[in-house]
């Protein structure tokens, strides 16, 4: 091939490559051509690559690559992340949002229904108490049960505050986590047992006496829900590697 023909081929390949870029046309396949046509296509491909690199749009505006699949994405972990974000607000207005995340975990088999109910109840009770205390409104109906319920909510909130203070200082150590789990389980059990009975006078109820004397033993769902709360606050999640609420 003469120098003139070679120069014309190179010039033509350059103009063809420029047209391919501007028109966003696919590159021709060199394997389908022979002789000078193959050389022309190869030269055009080289020019496309060079022009794309110099303008920064070879992949973005000429031949966009398919997006890479996210790496190490765990949809279950995403649910927990959202659950934790909502939990940390302790905003009564976000109770329904929290329940939806709990329902997703139950549907995934990551949480038992009993623990899920406990967690939703704990959020509602503690968030309500925190808001009422924050607004300096303390007009609870102080029947025997009302007083116990007020104290139980207050105790649960204090455990949350202690966990958050520990998390701000660094990490929640094993001893702090264990104490918080035990205390929260006791309060969760009390809050569940007292649900809907605030207007009743229950002086003779044995479970109230057991609570006041710290003799009550929390149920398995209350213990599991308490462990999950500690995890949401930044402590160790219950049985690392095992779904919360599962043996």
C-alpha positions as CSV (number, residue, x, y, z in Angstrom):
1,X,0.0,0.0,0.0
2,X,1.4,3.4,-1.0
3,X,2.1,6.2,1.5
4,X,-0.7,8.2,-0.1
5,X,-3.3,5.4,0.3
6,X,-2.1,4.8,3.8
7,X,-2.5,8.5,4.6
8,X,-6.0,8.5,3.1
9,X,-6.9,5.4,5.1
10,X,-5.7,7.0,8.3
11,X,-7.5,10.2,7.6
12,X,-10.7,8.4,6.7
13,X,-10.5,6.2,9.8
14,X,-10.1,9.3,11.9
15,X,-13.2,11.0,10.4
16,X,-15.1,7.7,10.7
17,X,-14.2,7.4,14.3
18,X,-15.3,10.9,15.0
19,X,-18.6,10.2,13.3
20,X,-19.1,7.1,15.4
21,X,-18.5,9.0,18.6
22,X,-20.8,11.9,17.7
23,X,-23.5,9.6,16.4
24,X,-23.0,7.2,19.3
25,X,-22.9,4.3,16.9
26,X,-21.5,0.9,17.9
27,X,-18.0,-0.1,16.8
28,X,-17.8,-2.4,13.8
29,X,-16.4,-5.8,14.3
30,X,-12.9,-6.1,12.6
31,X,-13.3,-9.9,12.4
32,X,-16.0,-9.5,9.8
33,X,-13.6,-7.7,7.4
34,X,-10.4,-8.6,5.5
35,X,-7.6,-6.7,3.9
36,X,-7.6,-2.9,3.9
37,X,-11.2,-2.9,5.2
38,X,-10.0,-4.7,8.3
39,X,-7.1,-2.3,8.7
40,X,-9.5,0.6,8.3
41,X,-11.9,-0.7,11.0
42,X,-9.0,-1.4,13.4
43,X,-7.6,2.1,12.8
44,X,-11.1,3.6,13.4
45,X,-11.3,1.6,16.7
46,X,-8.0,3.0,17.9
47,X,-9.1,6.5,17.1
48,X,-12.4,6.0,18.9
49,X,-10.5,4.8,22.0
50,X,-8.0,7.7,21.8
51,X,-10.8,10.3,21.2
52,X,-12.9,8.8,24.0
53,X,-10.0,8.9,26.5
54,X,-9.1,12.5,25.6
55,X,-12.7,13.7,26.0
56,X,-13.5,11.6,29.0
57,X,-16.6,10.2,27.4
58,X,-15.6,6.9,25.8
59,X,-17.5,4.9,28.3
60,X,-19.9,7.5,29.6
61,X,-21.2,8.9,26.3
62,X,-20.2,6.5,23.6
63,X,-20.3,2.9,24.8
64,X,-21.8,3.0,28.3
65,X,-21.0,-0.1,30.3
66,X,-23.7,-1.8,32.3
67,X,-23.6,-0.9,35.9
68,X,-21.7,-3.3,38.1
69,X,-23.8,-5.2,40.6
70,X,-23.3,-3.9,44.1
71,X,-20.7,-5.8,46.1
72,X,-21.4,-7.4,49.4
73,X,-25.0,-6.1,49.6
74,X,-27.0,-8.0,52.1
75,X,-30.7,-7.1,51.9
76,X,-31.3,-8.4,55.4
77,X,-28.5,-6.1,56.7
78,X,-30.2,-3.2,54.9
79,X,-33.4,-3.9,56.8
80,X,-31.5,-3.9,60.1
81,X,-29.8,-0.6,59.1
82,X,-33.1,1.1,58.4
83,X,-34.6,-0.4,61.6
84,X,-31.7,0.9,63.6
85,X,-31.9,4.4,62.0
86,X,-35.6,4.6,63.0
87,X,-35.1,3.2,66.5
88,X,-32.4,5.7,67.3
89,X,-34.8,8.6,66.7
90,X,-37.3,7.4,69.4
91,X,-39.8,9.5,67.6
92,X,-43.4,8.5,68.3
93,X,-44.4,9.6,64.9
94,X,-42.2,6.9,63.3
95,X,-43.7,4.0,65.1
96,X,-45.5,2.7,61.9
97,X,-42.2,3.0,60.0
98,X,-40.5,0.8,62.6
99,X,-43.3,-1.7,62.5
100,X,-42.9,-2.1,58.7
101,X,-39.2,-2.9,59.1
102,X,-40.0,-5.4,61.8
103,X,-42.6,-7.0,59.5
104,X,-39.9,-7.4,56.8
105,X,-37.6,-9.1,59.3
106,X,-40.3,-11.5,60.3
107,X,-41.2,-12.3,56.7
108,X,-37.5,-13.0,56.1
109,X,-37.4,-15.4,59.0
110,X,-34.9,-13.1,60.8
111,X,-37.1,-12.3,63.7
112,X,-39.9,-14.1,65.6
113,X,-43.3,-12.5,65.7
114,X,-43.3,-12.4,69.5
115,X,-40.0,-10.5,69.6
116,X,-41.1,-8.2,66.9
117,X,-44.2,-7.3,68.9
118,X,-42.1,-6.7,72.0
119,X,-39.7,-4.4,70.0
120,X,-42.6,-2.4,68.5
121,X,-44.2,-2.1,71.9
122,X,-41.0,-1.0,73.5
123,X,-40.4,1.7,70.9
124,X,-44.0,3.0,71.4
125,X,-43.8,3.1,75.2
126,X,-40.2,4.5,75.5
127,X,-40.7,7.1,72.7
128,X,-44.0,8.2,74.3
129,X,-42.4,8.6,77.7
130,X,-39.4,10.4,76.3
131,X,-41.6,12.9,74.5
132,X,-43.9,13.5,77.5
133,X,-40.9,14.0,79.8
134,X,-39.3,16.3,77.3
135,X,-42.4,18.5,77.1
136,X,-42.5,18.5,81.0
137,X,-46.0,17.0,81.0
138,X,-46.2,14.3,83.7
139,X,-49.9,14.0,84.2
140,X,-50.0,10.2,84.3
141,X,-52.9,8.7,86.1
142,X,-51.1,7.5,89.2
143,X,-53.2,4.5,90.1
144,X,-51.0,1.7,91.5
145,X,-50.6,0.4,88.0
146,X,-50.1,3.9,86.6
147,X,-47.3,4.5,89.0
148,X,-45.6,1.2,88.2
149,X,-46.0,1.8,84.4
150,X,-44.5,5.3,84.7
151,X,-41.5,3.9,86.6
152,X,-41.1,1.1,84.1
153,X,-41.0,3.4,81.2
154,X,-38.6,5.7,83.0
155,X,-36.3,2.7,83.8
156,X,-36.3,1.6,80.2
157,X,-35.5,5.1,79.0
158,X,-32.6,5.4,81.4
159,X,-31.1,2.1,80.1
160,X,-31.3,3.5,76.6
161,X,-29.6,6.7,77.7
162,X,-26.8,4.7,79.5
163,X,-26.2,2.7,76.3
164,X,-26.0,5.8,74.2
165,X,-23.6,7.4,76.6
166,X,-21.4,4.3,76.5
167,X,-21.6,4.3,72.7
168,X,-20.6,8.0,72.5
169,X,-17.5,7.2,74.6
170,X,-16.4,4.4,72.4
171,X,-18.0,0.9,72.6
172,X,-20.5,-0.8,74.7
173,X,-18.5,-3.3,76.7
174,X,-19.8,-6.8,77.5
175,X,-20.6,-6.0,81.1
176,X,-22.7,-2.9,80.2
177,X,-24.5,-4.8,77.5
178,X,-25.4,-7.6,79.8
179,X,-26.7,-5.3,82.5
180,X,-28.7,-3.4,80.0
181,X,-30.2,-6.6,78.5
182,X,-31.3,-7.8,81.9
183,X,-32.8,-4.5,82.9
184,X,-34.6,-3.9,79.6
185,X,-36.0,-7.4,79.6
186,X,-37.6,-6.8,83.0
187,X,-39.1,-3.6,81.9
188,X,-40.4,-5.0,78.6
189,X,-42.1,-7.8,80.4
190,X,-43.7,-5.3,82.7
191,X,-44.9,-3.0,79.9
192,X,-46.4,-5.9,78.0
193,X,-48.3,-7.2,81.1
194,X,-49.6,-3.8,81.9
195,X,-50.8,-3.0,78.4
196,X,-54.2,-1.5,78.2
197,X,-54.9,-1.6,82.0
198,X,-53.6,1.9,83.1
199,X,-57.0,2.9,84.6
200,X,-57.3,-0.2,86.8
201,X,-56.2,-0.5,90.4
202,X,-54.2,-3.7,90.6
203,X,-52.9,-3.7,94.1
204,X,-53.3,-7.4,94.6
205,X,-51.9,-8.5,91.3
206,X,-49.0,-10.9,91.9
207,X,-47.1,-9.8,88.8
208,X,-47.0,-6.1,90.1
209,X,-45.7,-7.3,93.4
210,X,-43.1,-9.4,91.7
211,X,-42.0,-6.5,89.6
212,X,-41.8,-4.1,92.5
213,X,-39.8,-6.7,94.5
214,X,-37.6,-7.4,91.4
215,X,-38.6,-11.1,91.6
216,X,-40.2,-11.3,88.2
217,X,-38.4,-13.4,85.5
218,X,-38.7,-12.0,82.0
219,X,-40.1,-14.3,79.3
220,X,-37.9,-15.5,76.4
221,X,-39.4,-12.9,73.9
222,X,-38.7,-10.1,76.4
223,X,-35.1,-11.3,76.8
224,X,-34.6,-11.6,73.0
225,X,-36.2,-8.2,72.3
226,X,-34.0,-6.6,75.0
227,X,-30.9,-8.1,73.4
228,X,-31.9,-6.8,70.0
229,X,-32.4,-3.3,71.5
230,X,-28.9,-3.4,72.9
231,X,-27.6,-4.3,69.4
232,X,-29.6,-1.5,67.8
233,X,-28.0,0.9,70.3
234,X,-24.5,-0.1,69.2
235,X,-23.8,-3.1,71.4
236,X,-23.3,-6.7,70.2
237,X,-26.1,-8.1,68.3
238,X,-27.6,-11.3,69.9
239,X,-25.8,-14.4,68.9
240,X,-23.6,-13.0,66.2
241,X,-24.2,-14.8,62.9
242,X,-27.6,-16.1,64.2
243,X,-30.9,-14.3,63.3
244,X,-32.2,-12.4,66.3
245,X,-34.9,-14.3,68.1
246,X,-33.6,-17.7,66.7
247,X,-32.0,-20.3,68.9
